[in-house]
Amino acid sequence: MDKEISSYKINKNTGISYSAIDALRRGERQVKNLTLKTAFKLYEYANSEEE
């Protein structure tokens, strides 16, 4: 995950908890273990940030 974007901003725009975002960034949680709902939210958010 792009560390230039704050966990706060990702949380506010996706509803994904800070702890989940930070666990992904620290490598404590793997993307392959995310729910489809969470993965889709992150995917949509990443695409919207590229525009």
mmCIF entry with sequence, helices, sheets and N, C-alpha, C, O atoms, coordinates in Angstrom:
data_MODEL
# 
_entry.id   MODEL 
# 
_entity.id                         1 
_entity.type                       polymer 
_entity.pdbx_number_of_molecules   1 
# 
_entity_poly.entity_id                      1 
_entity_poly.type                           'polypeptide(L)' 
_entity_poly.nstd_linkage                   no 
_entity_poly.nstd_monomer                   no 
_entity_poly.pdbx_seq_one_letter_code       MDKEISSYKINKNTGISYSAIDALRRGERQVKNLTLKTAFKLYEYANSEEE 
_entity_poly.pdbx_seq_one_letter_code_can   MDKEISSYKINKNTGISYSAIDALRRGERQVKNLTLKTAFKLYEYANSEEE 
_entity_poly.pdbx_strand_id                 A 
# 
loop_
_entity_poly_seq.entity_id 
_entity_poly_seq.num 
_entity_poly_seq.mon_id 
_entity_poly_seq.hetero 
1 1  MET n 
1 2  ASP n 
1 3  LYS n 
1 4  GLU n 
1 5  ILE n 
1 6  SER n 
1 7  SER n 
1 8  TYR n 
1 9  LYS n 
1 10 ILE n 
1 11 ASN n 
1 12 LYS n 
1 13 ASN n 
1 14 THR n 
1 15 GLY n 
1 16 ILE n 
1 17 SER n 
1 18 TYR n 
1 19 SER n 
1 20 ALA n 
1 21 ILE n 
1 22 ASP n 
1 23 ALA n 
1 24 LEU n 
1 25 ARG n 
1 26 ARG n 
1 27 GLY n 
1 28 GLU n 
1 29 ARG n 
1 30 GLN n 
1 31 VAL n 
1 32 LYS n 
1 33 ASN n 
1 34 LEU n 
1 35 THR n 
1 36 LEU n 
1 37 LYS n 
1 38 THR n 
1 39 ALA n 
1 40 PHE n 
1 41 LYS n 
1 42 LEU n 
1 43 TYR n 
1 44 GLU n 
1 45 TYR n 
1 46 ALA n 
1 47 ASN n 
1 48 SER n 
1 49 GLU n 
1 50 GLU n 
1 51 GLU n 
# 
_struct_asym.id          A 
_struct_asym.entity_id   1 
# 
loop_
_struct_conf.conf_type_id 
_struct_conf.id 
_struct_conf.pdbx_PDB_helix_id 
_struct_conf.beg_label_comp_id 
_struct_conf.beg_label_asym_id 
_struct_conf.beg_label_seq_id 
_struct_conf.pdbx_beg_PDB_ins_code 
_struct_conf.end_label_comp_id 
_struct_conf.end_label_asym_id 
_struct_conf.end_label_seq_id 
_struct_conf.pdbx_end_PDB_ins_code 
_struct_conf.beg_auth_comp_id 
_struct_conf.beg_auth_asym_id 
_struct_conf.beg_auth_seq_id 
_struct_conf.end_auth_comp_id 
_struct_conf.end_auth_asym_id 
_struct_conf.end_auth_seq_id 
_struct_conf.pdbx_PDB_helix_class 
_struct_conf.details 
_struct_conf.pdbx_PDB_helix_length 
HELX_P HELX_P1 AA1 SER A 7  ? THR A 14 ? SER A 7  THR A 14 1 ? 8  
HELX_P HELX_P2 AA2 TYR A 18 ? ARG A 26 ? TYR A 18 ARG A 26 1 ? 9  
HELX_P HELX_P3 AA3 VAL A 31 ? ASN A 33 ? VAL A 31 ASN A 33 5 ? 3  
HELX_P HELX_P4 AA4 LEU A 36 ? GLU A 50 ? LEU A 36 GLU A 50 1 ? 15 
# 
_struct_conf_type.id          HELX_P 
_struct_conf_type.criteria    ? 
_struct_conf_type.reference   ? 
# 
loop_
_atom_site.group_PDB 
_atom_site.id 
_atom_site.type_symbol 
_atom_site.label_atom_id 
_atom_site.label_alt_id 
_atom_site.label_comp_id 
_atom_site.label_asym_id 
_atom_site.label_entity_id 
_atom_site.label_seq_id 
_atom_site.pdbx_PDB_ins_code 
_atom_site.Cartn_x 
_atom_site.Cartn_y 
_atom_site.Cartn_z 
_atom_site.occupancy 
_atom_site.B_iso_or_equiv 
_atom_site.pdbx_formal_charge 
_atom_site.auth_seq_id 
_atom_site.auth_comp_id 
_atom_site.auth_asym_id 
_atom_site.auth_atom_id 
_atom_site.pdbx_PDB_model_num 
ATOM 1   N N  . MET A 1 1  ? 0.835   -1.182  0.000   1.00 0.00 ? 1  MET A N  1 
ATOM 2   C CA . MET A 1 1  ? 0.000   0.000   0.000   1.00 0.00 ? 1  MET A CA 1 
ATOM 3   C C  . MET A 1 1  ? 0.878   1.242   0.000   1.00 0.00 ? 1  MET A C  1 
ATOM 4   O O  . MET A 1 1  ? 1.921   1.279   0.652   1.00 0.00 ? 1  MET A O  1 
ATOM 5   N N  . ASP A 1 2  ? 0.460   2.219   -0.710  1.00 0.00 ? 2  ASP A N  1 
ATOM 6   C CA . ASP A 1 2  ? 1.205   3.473   -0.815  1.00 0.00 ? 2  ASP A CA 1 
ATOM 7   C C  . ASP A 1 2  ? 1.230   4.178   0.535   1.00 0.00 ? 2  ASP A C  1 
ATOM 8   O O  . ASP A 1 2  ? 0.197   4.621   1.037   1.00 0.00 ? 2  ASP A O  1 
ATOM 9   N N  . LYS A 1 3  ? 2.421   4.275   1.114   1.00 0.00 ? 3  LYS A N  1 
ATOM 10  C CA . LYS A 1 3  ? 2.537   4.890   2.433   1.00 0.00 ? 3  LYS A CA 1 
ATOM 11  C C  . LYS A 1 3  ? 2.479   6.410   2.381   1.00 0.00 ? 3  LYS A C  1 
ATOM 12  O O  . LYS A 1 3  ? 2.447   7.062   3.424   1.00 0.00 ? 3  LYS A O  1 
ATOM 13  N N  . GLU A 1 4  ? 2.465   6.977   1.189   1.00 0.00 ? 4  GLU A N  1 
ATOM 14  C CA . GLU A 1 4  ? 2.320   8.424   1.071   1.00 0.00 ? 4  GLU A CA 1 
ATOM 15  C C  . GLU A 1 4  ? 0.890   8.857   1.372   1.00 0.00 ? 4  GLU A C  1 
ATOM 16  O O  . GLU A 1 4  ? 0.639   10.020  1.690   1.00 0.00 ? 4  GLU A O  1 
ATOM 17  N N  . ILE A 1 5  ? -0.032  7.928   1.272   1.00 0.00 ? 5  ILE A N  1 
ATOM 18  C CA . ILE A 1 5  ? -1.424  8.205   1.607   1.00 0.00 ? 5  ILE A CA 1 
ATOM 19  C C  . ILE A 1 5  ? -1.636  7.736   3.041   1.00 0.00 ? 5  ILE A C  1 
ATOM 20  O O  . ILE A 1 5  ? -1.328  6.592   3.375   1.00 0.00 ? 5  ILE A O  1 
ATOM 21  N N  . SER A 1 6  ? -2.155  8.609   3.879   1.00 0.00 ? 6  SER A N  1 
ATOM 22  C CA . SER A 1 6  ? -2.300  8.273   5.296   1.00 0.00 ? 6  SER A CA 1 
ATOM 23  C C  . SER A 1 6  ? -3.378  7.209   5.522   1.00 0.00 ? 6  SER A C  1 
ATOM 24  O O  . SER A 1 6  ? -4.332  7.086   4.754   1.00 0.00 ? 6  SER A O  1 
ATOM 25  N N  . SER A 1 7  ? -3.193  6.458   6.589   1.00 0.00 ? 7  SER A N  1 
ATOM 26  C CA . SER A 1 7  ? -4.202  5.467   6.979   1.00 0.00 ? 7  SER A CA 1 
ATOM 27  C C  . SER A 1 7  ? -5.521  6.159   7.266   1.00 0.00 ? 7  SER A C  1 
ATOM 28  O O  . SER A 1 7  ? -6.590  5.621   6.981   1.00 0.00 ? 7  SER A O  1 
ATOM 29  N N  . TYR A 1 8  ? -5.440  7.360   7.834   1.00 0.00 ? 8  TYR A N  1 
ATOM 30  C CA . TYR A 1 8  ? -6.646  8.141   8.138   1.00 0.00 ? 8  TYR A CA 1 
ATOM 31  C C  . TYR A 1 8  ? -7.440  8.409   6.859   1.00 0.00 ? 8  TYR A C  1 
ATOM 32  O O  . TYR A 1 8  ? -8.656  8.220   6.822   1.00 0.00 ? 8  TYR A O  1 
ATOM 33  N N  . LYS A 1 9  ? -6.745  8.849   5.818   1.00 0.00 ? 9  LYS A N  1 
ATOM 34  C CA . LYS A 1 9  ? -7.416  9.171   4.559   1.00 0.00 ? 9  LYS A CA 1 
ATOM 35  C C  . LYS A 1 9  ? -8.039  7.915   3.941   1.00 0.00 ? 9  LYS A C  1 
ATOM 36  O O  . LYS A 1 9  ? -9.168  7.956   3.454   1.00 0.00 ? 9  LYS A O  1 
ATOM 37  N N  . ILE A 1 10 ? -7.309  6.814   3.962   1.00 0.00 ? 10 ILE A N  1 
ATOM 38  C CA . ILE A 1 10 ? -7.846  5.563   3.417   1.00 0.00 ? 10 ILE A CA 1 
ATOM 39  C C  . ILE A 1 10 ? -9.071  5.143   4.221   1.00 0.00 ? 10 ILE A C  1 
ATOM 40  O O  . ILE A 1 10 ? -10.084 4.741   3.648   1.00 0.00 ? 10 ILE A O  1 
ATOM 41  N N  . ASN A 1 11 ? -8.981  5.234   5.551   1.00 0.00 ? 11 ASN A N  1 
ATOM 42  C CA . ASN A 1 11 ? -10.095 4.880   6.420   1.00 0.00 ? 11 ASN A CA 1 
ATOM 43  C C  . ASN A 1 11 ? -11.324 5.729   6.117   1.00 0.00 ? 11 ASN A C  1 
ATOM 44  O O  . ASN A 1 11 ? -12.425 5.195   5.981   1.00 0.00 ? 11 ASN A O  1 
ATOM 45  N N  . LYS A 1 12 ? -11.151 7.037   6.011   1.00 0.00 ? 12 LYS A N  1 
ATOM 46  C CA . LYS A 1 12 ? -12.278 7.929   5.777   1.00 0.00 ? 12 LYS A CA 1 
ATOM 47  C C  . LYS A 1 12 ? -12.927 7.701   4.417   1.00 0.00 ? 12 LYS A C  1 
ATOM 48  O O  . LYS A 1 12 ? -14.139 7.858   4.271   1.00 0.00 ? 12 LYS A O  1 
ATOM 49  N N  . ASN A 1 13 ? -12.130 7.333   3.426   1.00 0.00 ? 13 ASN A N  1 
ATOM 50  C CA . ASN A 1 13 ? -12.659 7.159   2.076   1.00 0.00 ? 13 ASN A CA 1 
ATOM 51  C C  . ASN A 1 13 ? -13.172 5.748   1.778   1.00 0.00 ? 13 ASN A C  1 
ATOM 52  O O  . ASN A 1 13 ? -13.916 5.547   0.818   1.00 0.00 ? 13 ASN A O  1 
ATOM 53  N N  . THR A 1 14 ? -12.775 4.771   2.599   1.00 0.00 ? 14 THR A N  1 
ATOM 54  C CA . THR A 1 14 ? -13.192 3.391   2.324   1.00 0.00 ? 14 THR A CA 1 
ATOM 55  C C  . THR A 1 14 ? -13.998 2.755   3.441   1.00 0.00 ? 14 THR A C  1 
ATOM 56  O O  . THR A 1 14 ? -14.772 1.827   3.203   1.00 0.00 ? 14 THR A O  1 
ATOM 57  N N  . GLY A 1 15 ? -13.820 3.253   4.667   1.00 0.00 ? 15 GLY A N  1 
ATOM 58  C CA . GLY A 1 15 ? -14.478 2.629   5.817   1.00 0.00 ? 15 GLY A CA 1 
ATOM 59  C C  . GLY A 1 15 ? -13.704 1.452   6.373   1.00 0.00 ? 15 GLY A C  1 
ATOM 60  O O  . GLY A 1 15 ? -14.152 0.806   7.320   1.00 0.00 ? 15 GLY A O  1 
ATOM 61  N N  . ILE A 1 16 ? -12.542 1.164   5.795   1.00 0.00 ? 16 ILE A N  1 
ATOM 62  C CA . ILE A 1 16 ? -11.699 0.076   6.300   1.00 0.00 ? 16 ILE A CA 1 
ATOM 63  C C  . ILE A 1 16 ? -10.984 0.575   7.554   1.00 0.00 ? 16 ILE A C  1 
ATOM 64  O O  . ILE A 1 16 ? -10.486 1.700   7.575   1.00 0.00 ? 16 ILE A O  1 
ATOM 65  N N  . SER A 1 17 ? -10.929 -0.244  8.588   1.00 0.00 ? 17 SER A N  1 
ATOM 66  C CA . SER A 1 17 ? -10.369 0.180   9.872   1.00 0.00 ? 17 SER A CA 1 
ATOM 67  C C  . SER A 1 17 ? -8.876  0.490   9.774   1.00 0.00 ? 17 SER A C  1 
ATOM 68  O O  . SER A 1 17 ? -8.153  -0.046  8.934   1.00 0.00 ? 17 SER A O  1 
ATOM 69  N N  . TYR A 1 18 ? -8.449  1.385   10.676  1.00 0.00 ? 18 TYR A N  1 
ATOM 70  C CA . TYR A 1 18 ? -7.022  1.723   10.743  1.00 0.00 ? 18 TYR A CA 1 
ATOM 71  C C  . TYR A 1 18 ? -6.190  0.469   10.995  1.00 0.00 ? 18 TYR A C  1 
ATOM 72  O O  . TYR A 1 18 ? -5.139  0.273   10.385  1.00 0.00 ? 18 TYR A O  1 
ATOM 73  N N  . SER A 1 19 ? -6.680  -0.377  11.906  1.00 0.00 ? 19 SER A N  1 
ATOM 74  C CA . SER A 1 19 ? -5.898  -1.564  12.267  1.00 0.00 ? 19 SER A CA 1 
ATOM 75  C C  . SER A 1 19 ? -5.707  -2.490  11.069  1.00 0.00 ? 19 SER A C  1 
ATOM 76  O O  . SER A 1 19 ? -4.635  -3.073  10.905  1.00 0.00 ? 19 SER A O  1 
ATOM 77  N N  . ALA A 1 20 ? -6.725  -2.631  10.239  1.00 0.00 ? 20 ALA A N  1 
ATOM 78  C CA . ALA A 1 20 ? -6.594  -3.474  9.048   1.00 0.00 ? 20 ALA A CA 1 
ATOM 79  C C  . ALA A 1 20 ? -5.607  -2.870  8.056   1.00 0.00 ? 20 ALA A C  1 
ATOM 80  O O  . ALA A 1 20 ? -4.801  -3.586  7.464   1.00 0.00 ? 20 ALA A O  1 
ATOM 81  N N  . ILE A 1 21 ? -5.669  -1.557  7.876   1.00 0.00 ? 21 ILE A N  1 
ATOM 82  C CA . ILE A 1 21 ? -4.758  -0.881  6.952   1.00 0.00 ? 21 ILE A CA 1 
ATOM 83  C C  . ILE A 1 21 ? -3.317  -0.994  7.453   1.00 0.00 ? 21 ILE A C  1 
ATOM 84  O O  . ILE A 1 21 ? -2.409  -1.308  6.684   1.00 0.00 ? 21 ILE A O  1 
ATOM 85  N N  . ASP A 1 22 ? -3.120  -0.737  8.732   1.00 0.00 ? 22 ASP A N  1 
ATOM 86  C CA . ASP A 1 22 ? -1.776  -0.812  9.296   1.00 0.00 ? 22 ASP A CA 1 
ATOM 87  C C  . ASP A 1 22 ? -1.229  -2.236  9.291   1.00 0.00 ? 22 ASP A C  1 
ATOM 88  O O  . ASP A 1 22 ? -0.036  -2.435  9.061   1.00 0.00 ? 22 ASP A O  1 
ATOM 89  N N  . ALA A 1 23 ? -2.082  -3.229  9.540   1.00 0.00 ? 23 ALA A N  1 
ATOM 90  C CA . ALA A 1 23 ? -1.640  -4.628  9.493   1.00 0.00 ? 23 ALA A CA 1 
ATOM 91  C C  . ALA A 1 23 ? -1.179  -4.996  8.086   1.00 0.00 ? 23 ALA A C  1 
ATOM 92  O O  . ALA A 1 23 ? -0.199  -5.724  7.926   1.00 0.00 ? 23 ALA A O  1 
ATOM 93  N N  . LEU A 1 24 ? -1.870  -4.505  7.075   1.00 0.00 ? 24 LEU A N  1 
ATOM 94  C CA . LEU A 1 24 ? -1.441  -4.751  5.689   1.00 0.00 ? 24 LEU A CA 1 
ATOM 95  C C  . LEU A 1 24 ? -0.091  -4.092  5.424   1.00 0.00 ? 24 LEU A C  1 
ATOM 96  O O  . LEU A 1 24 ? 0.788   -4.691  4.805   1.00 0.00 ? 24 LEU A O  1 
ATOM 97  N N  . ARG A 1 25 ? 0.067   -2.874  5.889   1.00 0.00 ? 25 ARG A N  1 
ATOM 98  C CA . ARG A 1 25 ? 1.316   -2.143  5.658   1.00 0.00 ? 25 ARG A CA 1 
ATOM 99  C C  . ARG A 1 25 ? 2.502   -2.780  6.374   1.00 0.00 ? 25 ARG A C  1 
ATOM 100 O O  . ARG A 1 25 ? 3.623   -2.767  5.864   1.00 0.00 ? 25 ARG A O  1 
ATOM 101 N N  . ARG A 1 26 ? 2.253   -3.333  7.550   1.00 0.00 ? 26 ARG A N  1 
ATOM 102 C CA . ARG A 1 26 ? 3.330   -3.972  8.319   1.00 0.00 ? 26 ARG A CA 1 
ATOM 103 C C  . ARG A 1 26 ? 3.605   -5.395  7.865   1.00 0.00 ? 26 ARG A C  1 
ATOM 104 O O  . ARG A 1 26 ? 4.578   -6.009  8.305   1.00 0.00 ? 26 ARG A O  1 
ATOM 105 N N  . GLY A 1 27 ? 2.767   -5.921  6.996   1.00 0.00 ? 27 GLY A N  1 
ATOM 106 C CA . GLY A 1 27 ? 2.945   -7.287  6.515   1.00 0.00 ? 27 GLY A CA 1 
ATOM 107 C C  . GLY A 1 27 ? 2.371   -8.328  7.456   1.00 0.00 ? 27 GLY A C  1 
ATOM 108 O O  . GLY A 1 27 ? 2.625   -9.521  7.288   1.00 0.00 ? 27 GLY A O  1 
ATOM 109 N N  . GLU A 1 28 ? 1.599   -7.894  8.446   1.00 0.00 ? 28 GLU A N  1 
ATOM 110 C CA . GLU A 1 28 ? 0.985   -8.827  9.392   1.00 0.00 ? 28 GLU A CA 1 
ATOM 111 C C  . GLU A 1 28 ? -0.270  -9.469  8.805   1.00 0.00 ? 28 GLU A C  1 
ATOM 112 O O  . GLU A 1 28 ? -0.739  -10.496 9.295   1.00 0.00 ? 28 GLU A O  1 
ATOM 113 N N  . ARG A 1 29 ? -0.791  -8.872  7.781   1.00 0.00 ? 29 ARG A N  1 
ATOM 114 C CA . ARG A 1 29 ? -1.978  -9.382  7.098   1.00 0.00 ? 29 ARG A CA 1 
ATOM 115 C C  . ARG A 1 29 ? -1.675  -9.397  5.614   1.00 0.00 ? 29 ARG A C  1 
ATOM 116 O O  . ARG A 1 29 ? -1.099  -8.449  5.081   1.00 0.00 ? 29 ARG A O  1 
ATOM 117 N N  . GLN A 1 30 ? -2.066  -10.474 4.945   1.00 0.00 ? 30 GLN A N  1 
ATOM 118 C CA . GLN A 1 30 ? -1.781  -10.601 3.519   1.00 0.00 ? 30 GLN A CA 1 
ATOM 119 C C  . GLN A 1 30 ? -3.017  -10.253 2.693   1.00 0.00 ? 30 GLN A C  1 
ATOM 120 O O  . GLN A 1 30 ? -4.153  -10.502 3.096   1.00 0.00 ? 30 GLN A O  1 
ATOM 121 N N  . VAL A 1 31 ? -2.758  -9.673  1.538   1.00 0.00 ? 31 VAL A N  1 
ATOM 122 C CA . VAL A 1 31 ? -3.847  -9.289  0.640   1.00 0.00 ? 31 VAL A CA 1 
ATOM 123 C C  . VAL A 1 31 ? -4.685  -10.501 0.270   1.00 0.00 ? 31 VAL A C  1 
ATOM 124 O O  . VAL A 1 31 ? -5.904  -10.389 0.144   1.00 0.00 ? 31 VAL A O  1 
ATOM 125 N N  . LYS A 1 32 ? -4.059  -11.650 0.096   1.00 0.00 ? 32 LYS A N  1 
ATOM 126 C CA . LYS A 1 32 ? -4.803  -12.844 -0.302  1.00 0.00 ? 32 LYS A CA 1 
ATOM 127 C C  . LYS A 1 32 ? -5.807  -13.286 0.758   1.00 0.00 ? 32 LYS A C  1 
ATOM 128 O O  . LYS A 1 32 ? -6.710  -14.068 0.463   1.00 0.00 ? 32 LYS A O  1 
ATOM 129 N N  . ASN A 1 33 ? -5.660  -12.794 1.990   1.00 0.00 ? 33 ASN A N  1 
ATOM 130 C CA . ASN A 1 33 ? -6.580  -13.159 3.064   1.00 0.00 ? 33 ASN A CA 1 
ATOM 131 C C  . ASN A 1 33 ? -7.674  -12.124 3.314   1.00 0.00 ? 33 ASN A C  1 
ATOM 132 O O  . ASN A 1 33 ? -8.470  -12.279 4.241   1.00 0.00 ? 33 ASN A O  1 
ATOM 133 N N  . LEU A 1 34 ? -7.723  -11.073 2.501   1.00 0.00 ? 34 LEU A N  1 
ATOM 134 C CA . LEU A 1 34 ? -8.768  -10.065 2.651   1.00 0.00 ? 34 LEU A CA 1 
ATOM 135 C C  . LEU A 1 34 ? -10.106 -10.613 2.175   1.00 0.00 ? 34 LEU A C  1 
ATOM 136 O O  . LEU A 1 34 ? -10.157 -11.508 1.330   1.00 0.00 ? 34 LEU A O  1 
ATOM 137 N N  . THR A 1 35 ? -11.185 -10.070 2.723   1.00 0.00 ? 35 THR A N  1 
ATOM 138 C CA . THR A 1 35 ? -12.492 -10.427 2.178   1.00 0.00 ? 35 THR A CA 1 
ATOM 139 C C  . THR A 1 35 ? -12.614 -9.764  0.802   1.00 0.00 ? 35 THR A C  1 
ATOM 140 O O  . THR A 1 35 ? -11.921 -8.791  0.507   1.00 0.00 ? 35 THR A O  1 
ATOM 141 N N  . LEU A 1 36 ? -13.478 -10.289 -0.009  1.00 0.00 ? 36 LEU A N  1 
ATOM 142 C CA . LEU A 1 36 ? -13.693 -9.686  -1.330  1.00 0.00 ? 36 LEU A CA 1 
ATOM 143 C C  . LEU A 1 36 ? -14.185 -8.252  -1.194  1.00 0.00 ? 36 LEU A C  1 
ATOM 144 O O  . LEU A 1 36 ? -13.810 -7.386  -1.984  1.00 0.00 ? 36 LEU A O  1 
ATOM 145 N N  . LYS A 1 37 ? -15.014 -8.003  -0.206  1.00 0.00 ? 37 LYS A N  1 
ATOM 146 C CA . LYS A 1 37 ? -15.549 -6.664  0.018   1.00 0.00 ? 37 LYS A CA 1 
ATOM 147 C C  . LYS A 1 37 ? -14.428 -5.671  0.321   1.00 0.00 ? 37 LYS A C  1 
ATOM 148 O O  . LYS A 1 37 ? -14.390 -4.582  -0.252  1.00 0.00 ? 37 LYS A O  1 
ATOM 149 N N  . THR A 1 38 ? -13.518 -6.042  1.217   1.00 0.00 ? 38 THR A N  1 
ATOM 150 C CA . THR A 1 38 ? -12.400 -5.161  1.579   1.00 0.00 ? 38 THR A CA 1 
ATOM 151 C C  . THR A 1 38 ? -11.453 -4.978  0.403   1.00 0.00 ? 38 THR A C  1 
ATOM 152 O O  . THR A 1 38 ? -11.008 -3.863  0.127   1.00 0.00 ? 38 THR A O  1 
ATOM 153 N N  . ALA A 1 39 ? -11.145 -6.060  -0.286  1.00 0.00 ? 39 ALA A N  1 
ATOM 154 C CA . ALA A 1 39 ? -10.251 -5.980  -1.443  1.00 0.00 ? 39 ALA A CA 1 
ATOM 155 C C  . ALA A 1 39 ? -10.843 -5.067  -2.516  1.00 0.00 ? 39 ALA A C  1 
ATOM 156 O O  . ALA A 1 39 ? -10.126 -4.276  -3.129  1.00 0.00 ? 39 ALA A O  1 
ATOM 157 N N  . PHE A 1 40 ? -12.144 -5.177  -2.738  1.00 0.00 ? 40 PHE A N  1 
ATOM 158 C CA . PHE A 1 40 ? -12.804 -4.347  -3.748  1.00 0.00 ? 40 PHE A CA 1 
ATOM 159 C C  . PHE A 1 40 ? -12.768 -2.875  -3.352  1.00 0.00 ? 40 PHE A C  1 
ATOM 160 O O  . PHE A 1 40 ? -12.529 -2.011  -4.196  1.00 0.00 ? 40 PHE A O  1 
ATOM 161 N N  . LYS A 1 41 ? -13.005 -2.581  -2.064  1.00 0.00 ? 41 LYS A N  1 
ATOM 162 C CA . LYS A 1 41 ? -12.934 -1.193  -1.590  1.00 0.00 ? 41 LYS A CA 1 
ATOM 163 C C  . LYS A 1 41 ? -11.549 -0.609  -1.825  1.00 0.00 ? 41 LYS A C  1 
ATOM 164 O O  . LYS A 1 41 ? -11.419 0.524   -2.289  1.00 0.00 ? 41 LYS A O  1 
ATOM 165 N N  . LEU A 1 42 ? -10.512 -1.383  -1.506  1.00 0.00 ? 42 LEU A N  1 
ATOM 166 C CA . LEU A 1 42 ? -9.140  -0.898  -1.718  1.00 0.00 ? 42 LEU A CA 1 
ATOM 167 C C  . LEU A 1 42 ? -8.837  -0.723  -3.200  1.00 0.00 ? 42 LEU A C  1 
ATOM 168 O O  . LEU A 1 42 ? -8.175  0.238   -3.593  1.00 0.00 ? 42 LEU A O  1 
ATOM 169 N N  . TYR A 1 43 ? -9.315  -1.640  -4.013  1.00 0.00 ? 43 TYR A N  1 
ATOM 170 C CA . TYR A 1 43 ? -9.117  -1.563  -5.458  1.00 0.00 ? 43 TYR A CA 1 
ATOM 171 C C  . TYR A 1 43 ? -9.782  -0.300  -6.026  1.00 0.00 ? 43 TYR A C  1 
ATOM 172 O O  . TYR A 1 43 ? -9.165  0.448   -6.786  1.00 0.00 ? 43 TYR A O  1 
ATOM 173 N N  . GLU A 1 44 ? -11.029 -0.078  -5.653  1.00 0.00 ? 44 GLU A N  1 
ATOM 174 C CA . GLU A 1 44 ? -11.756 1.097   -6.122  1.00 0.00 ? 44 GLU A CA 1 
ATOM 175 C C  . GLU A 1 44 ? -11.082 2.384   -5.645  1.00 0.00 ? 44 GLU A C  1 
ATOM 176 O O  . GLU A 1 44 ? -10.980 3.353   -6.397  1.00 0.00 ? 44 GLU A O  1 
ATOM 177 N N  . TYR A 1 45 ? -10.629 2.386   -4.409  1.00 0.00 ? 45 TYR A N  1 
ATOM 178 C CA . TYR A 1 45 ? -9.965  3.570   -3.858  1.00 0.00 ? 45 TYR A CA 1 
ATOM 179 C C  . TYR A 1 45 ? -8.654  3.842   -4.601  1.00 0.00 ? 45 TYR A C  1 
ATOM 180 O O  . TYR A 1 45 ? -8.368  4.987   -4.950  1.00 0.00 ? 45 TYR A O  1 
ATOM 181 N N  . ALA A 1 46 ? -7.868  2.809   -4.841  1.00 0.00 ? 46 ALA A N  1 
ATOM 182 C CA . ALA A 1 46 ? -6.602  2.963   -5.554  1.00 0.00 ? 46 ALA A CA 1 
ATOM 183 C C  . ALA A 1 46 ? -6.841  3.500   -6.959  1.00 0.00 ? 46 ALA A C  1 
ATOM 184 O O  . ALA A 1 46 ? -6.089  4.353   -7.431  1.00 0.00 ? 46 ALA A O  1 
ATOM 185 N N  . ASN A 1 47 ? -7.861  3.020   -7.620  1.00 0.00 ? 47 ASN A N  1 
ATOM 186 C CA . ASN A 1 47 ? -8.192  3.500   -8.969  1.00 0.00 ? 47 ASN A CA 1 
ATOM 187 C C  . ASN A 1 47 ? -8.641  4.939   -8.952  1.00 0.00 ? 47 ASN A C  1 
ATOM 188 O O  . ASN A 1 47 ? -8.315  5.691   -9.871  1.00 0.00 ? 47 ASN A O  1 
ATOM 189 N N  . SER A 1 48 ? -9.374  5.347   -7.944  1.00 0.00 ? 48 SER A N  1 
ATOM 190 C CA . SER A 1 48 ? -9.846  6.726   -7.874  1.00 0.00 ? 48 SER A CA 1 
ATOM 191 C C  . SER A 1 48 ? -8.695  7.693   -7.572  1.00 0.00 ? 48 SER A C  1 
ATOM 192 O O  . SER A 1 48 ? -8.737  8.850   -7.988  1.00 0.00 ? 48 SER A O  1 
ATOM 193 N N  . GLU A 1 49 ? -7.684  7.233   -6.862  1.00 0.00 ? 49 GLU A N  1 
ATOM 194 C CA . GLU A 1 49 ? -6.523  8.075   -6.531  1.00 0.00 ? 49 GLU A CA 1 
ATOM 195 C C  . GLU A 1 49 ? -5.620  8.288   -7.741  1.00 0.00 ? 49 GLU A C  1 
ATOM 196 O O  . GLU A 1 49 ? -4.905  9.288   -7.811  1.00 0.00 ? 49 GLU A O  1 
ATOM 197 N N  . GLU A 1 50 ? -5.646  7.360   -8.689  1.00 0.00 ? 50 GLU A N  1 
ATOM 198 C CA . GLU A 1 50 ? -4.798  7.472   -9.883  1.00 0.00 ? 50 GLU A CA 1 
ATOM 199 C C  . GLU A 1 50 ? -5.319  8.541   -10.841 1.00 0.00 ? 50 GLU A C  1 
ATOM 200 O O  . GLU A 1 50 ? -4.553  9.090   -11.633 1.00 0.00 ? 50 GLU A O  1 
ATOM 201 N N  . GLU A 1 51 ? -6.593  8.835   -10.774 1.00 0.00 ? 51 GLU A N  1 
ATOM 202 C CA . GLU A 1 51 ? -7.197  9.783   -11.722 1.00 0.00 ? 51 GLU A CA 1 
ATOM 203 C C  . GLU A 1 51 ? -6.871  11.197  -11.395 1.00 0.00 ? 51 GLU A C  1 
ATOM 204 O O  . GLU A 1 51 ? -7.305  12.109  -12.098 1.00 0.00 ? 51 GLU A O  1 
# 
